[in-house]
Amino acid sequence: MNTLFGVVTETLPSAMYRVRLDDGPNVLAHIAGRIDRNFMRVLVGDRVRIELSPVDVGRGRIVEKVGY
């Protein structure tokens, strides 16, 4: 999986988020299980680390909040 950094720009239904990557494109992402189990809240403006899907580059999962 390809790991990139970005900023959450929009929250969507069903625990999905739109994330603007540092490289420029927008990605649709969901939360990885570790973050969800630890009740970490992801809000608009949070800087996150994303793992992109190898099948669909427009989708990924949020694996970490960066720089609290």
All heavy atoms as a GROMACS GRO file, in nm:
protein
  533
    1MET      N    1   0.083  -0.119   0.000
    1MET     CA    2   0.000   0.000   0.000
    1MET      C    3   0.087   0.125   0.000
    1MET      O    4   0.191   0.128   0.063
    1MET     CB    5  -0.091   0.002   0.121
    1MET     CG    6  -0.200  -0.099   0.122
    1MET     SD    7  -0.341  -0.026   0.202
    1MET     CE    8  -0.467  -0.129   0.138
    2ASN      N    9   0.039   0.224  -0.070
    2ASN     CA   10   0.109   0.351  -0.081
    2ASN      C   11   0.066   0.443   0.033
    2ASN      O   12  -0.053   0.466   0.051
    2ASN     CB   13   0.078   0.413  -0.217
    2ASN     CG   14   0.169   0.526  -0.251
    2ASN    OD1   15   0.261   0.554  -0.178
    2ASN    ND2   16   0.141   0.591  -0.361
    3THR      N   17   0.159   0.497   0.111
    3THR     CA   18   0.127   0.582   0.225
    3THR      C   19   0.154   0.728   0.190
    3THR      O   20   0.263   0.762   0.147
    3THR     CB   21   0.211   0.542   0.347
    3THR    OG1   22   0.188   0.405   0.376
    3THR    CG2   23   0.173   0.624   0.468
    4LEU      N   24   0.051   0.813   0.211
    4LEU     CA   25   0.061   0.955   0.183
    4LEU      C   26   0.001   1.034   0.298
    4LEU      O   27  -0.067   0.979   0.384
    4LEU     CB   28  -0.013   0.989   0.053
    4LEU     CG   29   0.039   0.922  -0.073
    4LEU    CD1   30  -0.058   0.944  -0.187
    4LEU    CD2   31   0.175   0.976  -0.109
    5PHE      N   32   0.023   1.165   0.298
    5PHE     CA   33  -0.033   1.254   0.399
    5PHE      C   34  -0.131   1.350   0.334
    5PHE      O   35  -0.116   1.384   0.216
    5PHE     CB   36   0.078   1.332   0.469
    5PHE     CG   37   0.168   1.245   0.552
    5PHE    CD1   38   0.284   1.193   0.497
    5PHE    CD2   39   0.135   1.215   0.682
    5PHE    CE1   40   0.367   1.112   0.572
    5PHE    CE2   41   0.218   1.135   0.759
    5PHE     CZ   42   0.334   1.083   0.703
    6GLY      N   43  -0.230   1.393   0.412
    6GLY     CA   44  -0.329   1.487   0.360
    6GLY      C   45  -0.408   1.551   0.472
    6GLY      O   46  -0.381   1.528   0.591
    7VAL      N   47  -0.508   1.632   0.433
    7VAL     CA   48  -0.593   1.705   0.527
    7VAL      C   49  -0.738   1.669   0.497
    7VAL      O   50  -0.780   1.668   0.381
    7VAL     CB   51  -0.571   1.857   0.512
    7VAL    CG1   52  -0.665   1.933   0.603
    7VAL    CG2   53  -0.428   1.893   0.542
    8VAL      N   54  -0.815   1.639   0.602
    8VAL     CA   55  -0.956   1.607   0.587
    8VAL      C   56  -1.031   1.734   0.548
    8VAL      O   57  -1.022   1.836   0.616
    8VAL     CB   58  -1.014   1.549   0.718
    8VAL    CG1   59  -1.163   1.525   0.705
    8VAL    CG2   60  -0.941   1.421   0.755
    9THR      N   61  -1.103   1.729   0.435
    9THR     CA   62  -1.176   1.847   0.387
    9THR      C   63  -1.326   1.836   0.405
    9THR      O   64  -1.394   1.938   0.408
    9THR     CB   65  -1.146   1.872   0.238
    9THR    OG1   66  -1.184   1.757   0.163
    9THR    CG2   67  -1.000   1.905   0.216
   10GLU      N   68  -1.377   1.713   0.418
   10GLU     CA   69  -1.522   1.695   0.427
   10GLU      C   70  -1.554   1.563   0.495
   10GLU      O   71  -1.486   1.463   0.474
   10GLU     CB   72  -1.578   1.695   0.284
   10GLU     CG   73  -1.727   1.689   0.275
   10GLU     CD   74  -1.775   1.689   0.130
   10GLU    OE1   75  -1.692   1.693   0.037
   10GLU    OE2   76  -1.898   1.685   0.111
   11THR      N   77  -1.658   1.564   0.580
   11THR     CA   78  -1.707   1.440   0.638
   11THR      C   79  -1.832   1.399   0.560
   11THR      O   80  -1.916   1.481   0.529
   11THR     CB   81  -1.742   1.457   0.787
   11THR    OG1   82  -1.839   1.559   0.800
   11THR    CG2   83  -1.619   1.492   0.868
   12LEU      N   84  -1.842   1.270   0.533
   12LEU     CA   85  -1.953   1.216   0.455
   12LEU      C   86  -2.025   1.111   0.538
   12LEU      O   87  -1.973   1.064   0.640
   12LEU     CB   88  -1.898   1.154   0.326
   12LEU     CG   89  -1.818   1.248   0.236
   12LEU    CD1   90  -1.747   1.170   0.127
   12LEU    CD2   91  -1.909   1.353   0.177
   13PRO      N   92  -2.146   1.072   0.497
   13PRO     CA   93  -2.218   0.966   0.570
   13PRO      C   94  -2.142   0.834   0.569
   13PRO      O   95  -2.053   0.812   0.486
   13PRO     CB   96  -2.350   0.954   0.492
   13PRO     CG   97  -2.363   1.080   0.416
   13PRO     CD   98  -2.226   1.129   0.390
   14SER      N   99  -2.178   0.746   0.659
   14SER     CA  100  -2.120   0.611   0.671
   14SER      C  101  -1.972   0.615   0.705
   14SER      O  102  -1.894   0.530   0.658
   14SER     CB  103  -2.142   0.530   0.544
   14SER     OG  104  -2.279   0.518   0.516
   15ALA      N  105  -1.931   0.710   0.787
   15ALA     CA  106  -1.793   0.721   0.835
   15ALA      C  107  -1.692   0.730   0.721
   15ALA      O  108  -1.583   0.674   0.727
   15ALA     CB  109  -1.759   0.605   0.928
   16MET      N  110  -1.727   0.802   0.616
   16MET     CA  111  -1.636   0.826   0.504
   16MET      C  112  -1.590   0.971   0.510
   16MET      O  113  -1.659   1.058   0.561
   16MET     CB  114  -1.705   0.799   0.371
   16MET     CG  115  -1.752   0.657   0.354
   16MET     SD  116  -1.617   0.540   0.340
   16MET     CE  117  -1.570   0.566   0.171
   17TYR      N  118  -1.472   0.996   0.457
   17TYR     CA  119  -1.413   1.129   0.459
   17TYR      C  120  -1.352   1.160   0.324
   17TYR      O  121  -1.302   1.071   0.256
   17TYR     CB  122  -1.301   1.137   0.565
   17TYR     CG  123  -1.352   1.112   0.704
   17TYR    CD1  124  -1.356   0.984   0.756
   17TYR    CD2  125  -1.398   1.216   0.783
   17TYR    CE1  126  -1.403   0.960   0.884
   17TYR    CE2  127  -1.445   1.193   0.911
   17TYR     CZ  128  -1.448   1.065   0.960
   17TYR     OH  129  -1.496   1.042   1.086
   18ARG      N  130  -1.356   1.287   0.285
   18ARG     CA  131  -1.286   1.332   0.166
   18ARG      C  132  -1.157   1.398   0.214
   18ARG      O  133  -1.160   1.488   0.298
   18ARG     CB  134  -1.370   1.429   0.085
   18ARG     CG  135  -1.309   1.458  -0.049
   18ARG     CD  136  -1.405   1.512  -0.151
   18ARG     NE  137  -1.535   1.449  -0.157
   18ARG     CZ  138  -1.564   1.339  -0.225
   18ARG    NH1  139  -1.469   1.276  -0.290
   18ARG    NH2  140  -1.686   1.291  -0.227
   19VAL      N  141  -1.045   1.351   0.163
   19VAL     CA  142  -0.914   1.397   0.208
   19VAL      C  143  -0.838   1.456   0.088
   19VAL      O  144  -0.830   1.393  -0.018
   19VAL     CB  145  -0.833   1.280   0.268
   19VAL    CG1  146  -0.696   1.326   0.311
   19VAL    CG2  147  -0.909   1.218   0.384
   20ARG      N  148  -0.783   1.576   0.105
   20ARG     CA  149  -0.699   1.639   0.004
   20ARG      C  150  -0.555   1.603   0.036
   20ARG      O  151  -0.501   1.639   0.140
   20ARG     CB  152  -0.716   1.790   0.002
   20ARG     CG  153  -0.634   1.858  -0.108
   20ARG     CD  154  -0.656   2.007  -0.114
   20ARG     NE  155  -0.670   2.072   0.017
   20ARG     CZ  156  -0.568   2.110   0.095
   20ARG    NH1  157  -0.445   2.090   0.057
   20ARG    NH2  158  -0.591   2.170   0.209
   21LEU      N  159  -0.492   1.529  -0.053
   21LEU     CA  160  -0.355   1.486  -0.032
   21LEU      C  161  -0.258   1.601  -0.055
   21LEU      O  162  -0.291   1.698  -0.121
   21LEU     CB  163  -0.321   1.371  -0.127
   21LEU     CG  164  -0.405   1.244  -0.110
   21LEU    CD1  165  -0.365   1.143  -0.215
   21LEU    CD2  166  -0.391   1.187   0.029
   22ASP      N  167  -0.139   1.589   0.000
   22ASP     CA  168  -0.036   1.691  -0.018
   22ASP      C  169   0.003   1.705  -0.164
   22ASP      O  170   0.044   1.812  -0.209
   22ASP     CB  171   0.088   1.658   0.065
   22ASP     CG  172   0.061   1.671   0.215
   22ASP    OD1  173  -0.040   1.733   0.251
   22ASP    OD2  174   0.141   1.618   0.293
   23ASP      N  175  -0.010   1.597  -0.241
   23ASP     CA  176   0.023   1.599  -0.384
   23ASP      C  177  -0.082   1.673  -0.465
   23ASP      O  178  -0.057   1.708  -0.579
   23ASP     CB  179   0.037   1.457  -0.438
   23ASP     CG  180   0.146   1.380  -0.366
   23ASP    OD1  181   0.227   1.444  -0.298
   23ASP    OD2  182   0.149   1.257  -0.380
   24GLY      N  183  -0.203   1.692  -0.410
   24GLY     CA  184  -0.307   1.767  -0.480
   24GLY      C  185  -0.440   1.698  -0.498
   24GLY      O  186  -0.542   1.760  -0.477
   25PRO      N  187  -0.446   1.568  -0.537
   25PRO     CA  188  -0.576   1.507  -0.566
   25PRO      C  189  -0.657   1.480  -0.439
   25PRO      O  190  -0.603   1.473  -0.328
   25PRO     CB  191  -0.540   1.376  -0.634
   25PRO     CG  192  -0.404   1.343  -0.584
   25PRO     CD  193  -0.335   1.475  -0.564
   26ASN      N  194  -0.789   1.467  -0.457
   26ASN     CA  195  -0.879   1.432  -0.347
   26ASN      C  196  -0.901   1.281  -0.346
   26ASN      O  197  -0.907   1.218  -0.451
   26ASN     CB  198  -1.014   1.503  -0.361
   26ASN     CG  199  -1.004   1.649  -0.329
   26ASN    OD1  200  -0.922   1.689  -0.247
   26ASN    ND2  201  -1.086   1.730  -0.392
   27VAL      N  202  -0.915   1.224  -0.226
   27VAL     CA  203  -0.932   1.081  -0.208
   27VAL      C  204  -1.050   1.058  -0.116
   27VAL      O  205  -1.070   1.133  -0.020
   27VAL     CB  206  -0.805   1.018  -0.147
   27VAL    CG1  207  -0.824   0.874  -0.115
   27VAL    CG2  208  -0.687   1.037  -0.238
   28LEU      N  209  -1.128   0.955  -0.143
   28LEU     CA  210  -1.236   0.913  -0.055
   28LEU      C  211  -1.179   0.809   0.041
   28LEU      O  212  -1.118   0.711  -0.004
   28LEU     CB  213  -1.349   0.853  -0.137
   28LEU     CG  214  -1.478   0.824  -0.066
   28LEU    CD1  215  -1.540   0.954  -0.015
   28LEU    CD2  216  -1.575   0.755  -0.159
   29ALA      N  217  -1.192   0.831   0.172
   29ALA     CA  218  -1.126   0.742   0.268
   29ALA      C  219  -1.219   0.704   0.382
   29ALA      O  220  -1.310   0.779   0.417
   29ALA     CB  221  -1.003   0.811   0.326
   30HIS      N  222  -1.195   0.586   0.438
   30HIS     CA  223  -1.266   0.543   0.559
   30HIS      C  224  -1.162   0.526   0.670
   30HIS      O  225  -1.042   0.531   0.645
   30HIS     CB  226  -1.342   0.413   0.534
   30HIS     CG  227  -1.255   0.296   0.506
   30HIS    ND1  228  -1.204   0.268   0.381
   30HIS    CD2  229  -1.206   0.200   0.587
   30HIS    CE1  230  -1.130   0.159   0.387
   30HIS    NE2  231  -1.129   0.115   0.512
   31ILE      N  232  -1.209   0.504   0.791
   31ILE     CA  233  -1.120   0.494   0.906
   31ILE      C  234  -1.074   0.350   0.925
   31ILE      O  235  -1.154   0.257   0.916
   31ILE     CB  236  -1.191   0.541   1.034
   31ILE    CG1  237  -1.227   0.687   1.021
   31ILE    CG2  238  -1.106   0.519   1.156
   31ILE    CD1  239  -1.301   0.740   1.141
   32ALA      N  240  -0.945   0.332   0.950
   32ALA     CA  241  -0.892   0.200   0.981
   32ALA      C  242  -0.946   0.154   1.116
   32ALA      O  243  -0.980   0.235   1.202
   32ALA     CB  244  -0.739   0.204   0.982
   33GLY      N  245  -0.951   0.024   1.137
   33GLY     CA  246  -1.009  -0.033   1.258
   33GLY      C  247  -0.942   0.011   1.386
   33GLY      O  248  -1.006   0.027   1.489
   34ARG      N  249  -0.811   0.030   1.383
   34ARG     CA  250  -0.739   0.068   1.505
   34ARG      C  251  -0.785   0.204   1.556
   34ARG      O  252  -0.802   0.224   1.676
   34ARG     CB  253  -0.589   0.070   1.477
   34ARG     CG  254  -0.504   0.096   1.600
   34ARG     CD  255  -0.357   0.092   1.566
   34ARG     NE  256  -0.317   0.202   1.482
   34ARG     CZ  257  -0.280   0.322   1.530
   34ARG    NH1  258  -0.280   0.344   1.659
   34ARG    NH2  259  -0.245   0.418   1.448
   35ILE      N  260  -0.805   0.300   1.467
   35ILE     CA  261  -0.849   0.432   1.507
   35ILE      C  262  -0.993   0.426   1.558
   35ILE      O  263  -1.028   0.488   1.658
   35ILE     CB  264  -0.837   0.531   1.390
   35ILE    CG1  265  -0.690   0.554   1.358
   35ILE    CG2  266  -0.904   0.663   1.421
   35ILE    CD1  267  -0.666   0.646   1.241
   36ASP      N  268  -1.076   0.348   1.490
   36ASP     CA  269  -1.217   0.336   1.528
   36ASP      C  270  -1.231   0.270   1.666
   36ASP      O  271  -1.310   0.312   1.749
   36ASP     CB  272  -1.292   0.256   1.423
   36ASP     CG  273  -1.441   0.272   1.433
   36ASP    OD1  274  -1.486   0.379   1.478
   36ASP    OD2  275  -1.513   0.178   1.394
   37ARG      N  276  -1.152   0.167   1.693
   37ARG     CA  277  -1.160   0.098   1.822
   37ARG      C  278  -1.113   0.185   1.937
   37ARG      O  279  -1.158   0.168   2.050
   37ARG     CB  280  -1.076  -0.030   1.817
   37ARG     CG  281  -1.144  -0.143   1.745
   37ARG     CD  282  -1.072  -0.274   1.771
   37ARG     NE  283  -0.932  -0.267   1.733
   37ARG     CZ  284  -0.884  -0.297   1.614
   37ARG    NH1  285  -0.964  -0.333   1.517
   37ARG    NH2  286  -0.756  -0.290   1.590
   38ASN      N  287  -1.020   0.276   1.911
   38ASN     CA  288  -0.968   0.363   2.016
   38ASN      C  289  -1.046   0.493   2.029
   38ASN      O  290  -1.003   0.584   2.099
   38ASN     CB  291  -0.820   0.393   1.991
   38ASN     CG  292  -0.734   0.270   2.012
   38ASN    OD1  293  -0.761   0.192   2.103
   38ASN    ND2  294  -0.634   0.253   1.930
   39PHE      N  295  -1.160   0.502   1.961
   39PHE     CA  296  -1.251   0.617   1.970
   39PHE      C  297  -1.183   0.749   1.939
   39PHE      O  298  -1.210   0.850   2.001
   39PHE     CB  299  -1.315   0.624   2.110
   39PHE     CG  300  -1.390   0.501   2.146
   39PHE    CD1  301  -1.341   0.413   2.240
   39PHE    CD2  302  -1.511   0.472   2.085
   39PHE    CE1  303  -1.409   0.298   2.273
   39PHE    CE2  304  -1.580   0.357   2.118
   39PHE     CZ  305  -1.530   0.269   2.212
   40MET      N  306  -1.091   0.749   1.843
   40MET     CA  307  -1.028   0.873   1.800
   40MET      C  308  -1.121   0.942   1.702
   40MET      O  309  -1.168   0.881   1.606
   40MET     CB  310  -0.893   0.844   1.733
   40MET     CG  311  -0.791   0.789   1.829
   40MET     SD  312  -0.638   0.744   1.749
   40MET     CE  313  -0.577   0.903   1.707
   41ARG      N  314  -1.148   1.068   1.725
   41ARG     CA  315  -1.238   1.143   1.641
   41ARG      C  316  -1.160   1.215   1.532
   41ARG      O  317  -1.061   1.281   1.560
   41ARG     CB  318  -1.317   1.244   1.724
   41ARG     CG  319  -1.416   1.324   1.643
   41ARG     CD  320  -1.508   1.397   1.732
   41ARG     NE  321  -1.599   1.300   1.792
   41ARG     CZ  322  -1.678   1.325   1.894
   41ARG    NH1  323  -1.676   1.443   1.950
   41ARG    NH2  324  -1.758   1.233   1.941
   42VAL      N  325  -1.206   1.201   1.409
   42VAL     CA  326  -1.144   1.268   1.295
   42VAL      C  327  -1.236   1.381   1.252
   42VAL      O  328  -1.354   1.358   1.224
   42VAL     CB  329  -1.121   1.170   1.178
   42VAL    CG1  330  -1.062   1.241   1.059
   42VAL    CG2  331  -1.032   1.055   1.222
   43LEU      N  332  -1.183   1.502   1.249
   43LEU     CA  333  -1.262   1.620   1.216
   43LEU      C  334  -1.206   1.689   1.093
   43LEU      O  335  -1.092   1.664   1.052
   43LEU     CB  336  -1.261   1.718   1.334
   43LEU     CG  337  -1.315   1.665   1.466
   43LEU    CD1  338  -1.288   1.766   1.577
   43LEU    CD2  339  -1.462   1.634   1.455
   44VAL      N  340  -1.286   1.777   1.034
   44VAL     CA  341  -1.241   1.855   0.919
   44VAL      C  342  -1.122   1.941   0.962
   44VAL      O  343  -1.123   2.004   1.066
   44VAL     CB  344  -1.356   1.943   0.866
   44VAL    CG1  345  -1.305   2.037   0.757
   44VAL    CG2  346  -1.469   1.857   0.814
   45GLY      N  347  -1.018   1.942   0.882
   45GLY     CA  348  -0.897   2.017   0.912
   45GLY      C  349  -0.787   1.933   0.976
   45GLY      O  350  -0.673   1.980   0.988
   46ASP      N  351  -0.818   1.811   1.019
   46ASP     CA  352  -0.716   1.724   1.079
   46ASP      C  353  -0.618   1.675   0.972
   46ASP      O  354  -0.657   1.642   0.860
   46ASP     CB  355  -0.780   1.602   1.146
   46ASP     CG  356  -0.845   1.635   1.277
   46ASP    OD1  357  -0.821   1.745   1.330
   46ASP    OD2  358  -0.922   1.550   1.327
   47ARG      N  359  -0.491   1.670   1.009
   47ARG     CA  360  -0.389   1.616   0.920
   47ARG      C  361  -0.380   1.466   0.948
   47ARG      O  362  -0.369   1.423   1.063
   47ARG     CB  363  -0.256   1.684   0.948
   47ARG     CG  364  -0.148   1.647   0.853
   47ARG     CD  365  -0.046   1.760   0.842
   47ARG     NE  366   0.067   1.718   0.764
   47ARG     CZ  367   0.066   1.708   0.631
   47ARG    NH1  368  -0.043   1.738   0.566
   47ARG    NH2  369   0.173   1.668   0.566
   48VAL      N  370  -0.386   1.384   0.842
   48VAL     CA  371  -0.392   1.239   0.857
   48VAL      C  372  -0.293   1.171   0.762
   48VAL      O  373  -0.248   1.229   0.665
   48VAL     CB  374  -0.534   1.186   0.830
   48VAL    CG1  375  -0.631   1.234   0.935
   48VAL    CG2  376  -0.583   1.225   0.692
   49ARG      N  377  -0.262   1.046   0.797
   49ARG     CA  378  -0.182   0.960   0.709
   49ARG      C  379  -0.277   0.862   0.643
   49ARG      O  380  -0.360   0.800   0.709
   49ARG     CB  381  -0.075   0.885   0.788
   49ARG     CG  382   0.019   0.805   0.701
   49ARG     CD  383   0.141   0.760   0.777
   49ARG     NE  384   0.109   0.678   0.891
   49ARG     CZ  385   0.121   0.544   0.893
   49ARG    NH1  386   0.164   0.480   0.788
   49ARG    NH2  387   0.090   0.477   1.001
   50ILE      N  388  -0.265   0.847   0.512
   50ILE     CA  389  -0.357   0.764   0.432
   50ILE      C  390  -0.280   0.650   0.368
   50ILE      O  391  -0.168   0.669   0.320
   50ILE     CB  392  -0.420   0.850   0.320
   50ILE    CG1  393  -0.500   0.964   0.377
   50ILE    CG2  394  -0.502   0.768   0.225
   50ILE    CD1  395  -0.638   0.927   0.415
   51GLU      N  396  -0.341   0.532   0.365
   51GLU     CA  397  -0.290   0.422   0.283
   51GLU      C  398  -0.384   0.407   0.166
   51GLU      O  399  -0.503   0.383   0.183
   51GLU     CB  400  -0.287   0.292   0.364
   51GLU     CG  401  -0.177   0.286   0.465
   51GLU     CD  402  -0.170   0.151   0.536
   51GLU    OE1  403  -0.260   0.067   0.514
   51GLU    OE2  404  -0.076   0.132   0.612
   52LEU      N  405  -0.331   0.425   0.046
   52LEU     CA  406  -0.413   0.415  -0.075
   52LEU      C  407  -0.433   0.270  -0.115
   52LEU      O  408  -0.345   0.186  -0.097
   52LEU     CB  409  -0.348   0.491  -0.190
   52LEU     CG  410  -0.344   0.642  -0.177
   52LEU    CD1  411  -0.277   0.703  -0.299
   52LEU    CD2  412  -0.484   0.698  -0.161
   53SER      N  413  -0.550   0.243  -0.173
   53SER     CA  414  -0.581   0.110  -0.222
   53SER      C  415  -0.501   0.081  -0.348
   53SER      O  416  -0.489   0.166  -0.436
   53SER     CB  417  -0.730   0.101  -0.252
   53SER     OG  418  -0.759  -0.017  -0.322
   54PRO      N  419  -0.445  -0.040  -0.360
   54PRO     CA  420  -0.371  -0.072  -0.483
   54PRO      C  421  -0.464  -0.092  -0.602
   54PRO      O  422  -0.421  -0.080  -0.717
   54PRO     CB  423  -0.298  -0.202  -0.447
   54PRO     CG  424  -0.373  -0.258  -0.333
   54PRO     CD  425  -0.437  -0.144  -0.260
   55VAL      N  426  -0.590  -0.120  -0.577
   55VAL     CA  427  -0.686  -0.145  -0.684
   55VAL      C  428  -0.744  -0.014  -0.738
   55VAL      O  429  -0.751   0.008  -0.858
   55VAL     CB  430  -0.799  -0.237  -0.635
   55VAL    CG1  431  -0.903  -0.259  -0.743
   55VAL    CG2  432  -0.743  -0.369  -0.588
   56ASP      N  433  -0.788   0.075  -0.646
   56ASP     CA  434  -0.851   0.201  -0.683
   56ASP      C  435  -0.775   0.314  -0.615
   56ASP      O  436  -0.784   0.330  -0.494
   56ASP     CB  437  -0.998   0.200  -0.641
   56ASP     CG  438  -1.073   0.324  -0.686
   56ASP    OD1  439  -1.013   0.408  -0.757
   56ASP    OD2  440  -1.191   0.337  -0.652
   57VAL      N  441  -0.702   0.394  -0.691
   57VAL     CA  442  -0.617   0.498  -0.634
   57VAL      C  443  -0.700   0.611  -0.575
   57VAL      O  444  -0.650   0.689  -0.494
   57VAL     CB  445  -0.520   0.552  -0.742
   57VAL    CG1  446  -0.426   0.655  -0.685
   57VAL    CG2  447  -0.442   0.437  -0.802
   58GLY      N  448  -0.827   0.621  -0.608
   58GLY     CA  449  -0.913   0.725  -0.554
   58GLY      C  450  -0.972   0.692  -0.418
   58GLY      O  451  -1.048   0.771  -0.362
   59ARG      N  452  -0.937   0.577  -0.363
   59ARG     CA  453  -0.987   0.535  -0.233
   59ARG      C  454  -0.872   0.498  -0.140
   59ARG      O  455  -0.765   0.460  -0.186
   59ARG     CB  456  -1.081   0.415  -0.246
   59ARG     CG  457  -1.210   0.449  -0.312
   59ARG     CD  458  -1.301   0.328  -0.314
   59ARG     NE  459  -1.436   0.373  -0.329
   59ARG     CZ  460  -1.524   0.382  -0.231
   59ARG    NH1  461  -1.491   0.346  -0.109
   59ARG    NH2  462  -1.646   0.425  -0.252
   60GLY      N  463  -0.898   0.509  -0.011
   60GLY     CA  464  -0.795   0.474   0.085
   60GLY      C  465  -0.853   0.462   0.225
   60GLY      O  466  -0.974   0.467   0.244
   61ARG      N  467  -0.764   0.445   0.322
   61ARG     CA  468  -0.809   0.439   0.461
   61ARG      C  469  -0.717   0.526   0.546
   61ARG      O  470  -0.597   0.534   0.523
   61ARG     CB  471  -0.813   0.296   0.512
   61ARG     CG  472  -0.682   0.230   0.523
   61ARG     CD  473  -0.697   0.091   0.578
   61ARG     NE  474  -0.568   0.024   0.568
   61ARG     CZ  475  -0.551  -0.102   0.594
   61ARG    NH1  476  -0.651  -0.177   0.631
   61ARG    NH2  477  -0.432  -0.156   0.584
   62ILE      N  478  -0.778   0.587   0.645
   62ILE     CA  479  -0.706   0.673   0.738
   62ILE      C  480  -0.647   0.584   0.845
   62ILE      O  481  -0.719   0.516   0.917
   62ILE     CB  482  -0.801   0.778   0.799
   62ILE    CG1  483  -0.859   0.866   0.689
   62ILE    CG2  484  -0.728   0.860   0.904
   62ILE    CD1  485  -0.970   0.959   0.737
   63VAL      N  486  -0.514   0.585   0.857
   63VAL     CA  487  -0.448   0.498   0.953
   63VAL      C  488  -0.392   0.572   1.073
   63VAL      O  489  -0.357   0.508   1.173
   63VAL     CB  490  -0.337   0.414   0.886
   63VAL    CG1  491  -0.396   0.316   0.787
   63VAL    CG2  492  -0.235   0.500   0.820
   64GLU      N  493  -0.382   0.706   1.064
   64GLU     CA  494  -0.322   0.779   1.175
   64GLU      C  495  -0.355   0.929   1.164
   64GLU      O  496  -0.360   0.983   1.055
   64GLU     CB  497  -0.171   0.761   1.169
   64GLU     CG  498  -0.093   0.830   1.277
   64GLU     CD  499   0.057   0.810   1.262
   64GLU    OE1  500   0.104   0.767   1.155
   64GLU    OE2  501   0.127   0.839   1.359
   65LYS      N  502  -0.378   0.991   1.280
   65LYS     CA  503  -0.385   1.137   1.287
   65LYS      C  504  -0.245   1.187   1.315
   65LYS      O  505  -0.175   1.134   1.399
   65LYS     CB  506  -0.480   1.183   1.398
   65LYS     CG  507  -0.625   1.170   1.363
   65LYS     CD  508  -0.716   1.209   1.476
   65LYS     CE  509  -0.705   1.352   1.514
   65LYS     NZ  510  -0.804   1.396   1.613
   66VAL      N  511  -0.204   1.291   1.244
   66VAL     CA  512  -0.066   1.341   1.254
   66VAL      C  513  -0.069   1.482   1.310
   66VAL      O  514  -0.151   1.563   1.272
   66VAL     CB  515   0.001   1.342   1.115
   66VAL    CG1  516   0.143   1.392   1.124
   66VAL    CG2  517  -0.003   1.205   1.054
   67GLY      N  518   0.023   1.512   1.402
   67GLY     CA  519   0.039   1.648   1.453
   67GLY      C  520  -0.080   1.701   1.526
   67GLY      O  521  -0.148   1.792   1.479
   68TYR      N  522  -0.106   1.650   1.644
   68TYR     CA  523  -0.223   1.691   1.721
   68TYR      C  524  -0.211   1.834   1.754
   68TYR      O  525  -0.176   1.900   1.823
   68TYR     CB  526  -0.237   1.607   1.846
   68TYR     CG  527  -0.251   1.460   1.813
   68TYR    CD1  528  -0.150   1.371   1.835
   68TYR    CD2  529  -0.367   1.414   1.754
   68TYR    CE1  530  -0.162   1.239   1.804
   68TYR    CE2  531  -0.382   1.281   1.723
   68TYR     CZ  532  -0.279   1.194   1.748
   68TYR     OH  533  -0.293   1.063   1.717
   0.00000   0.00000   0.00000
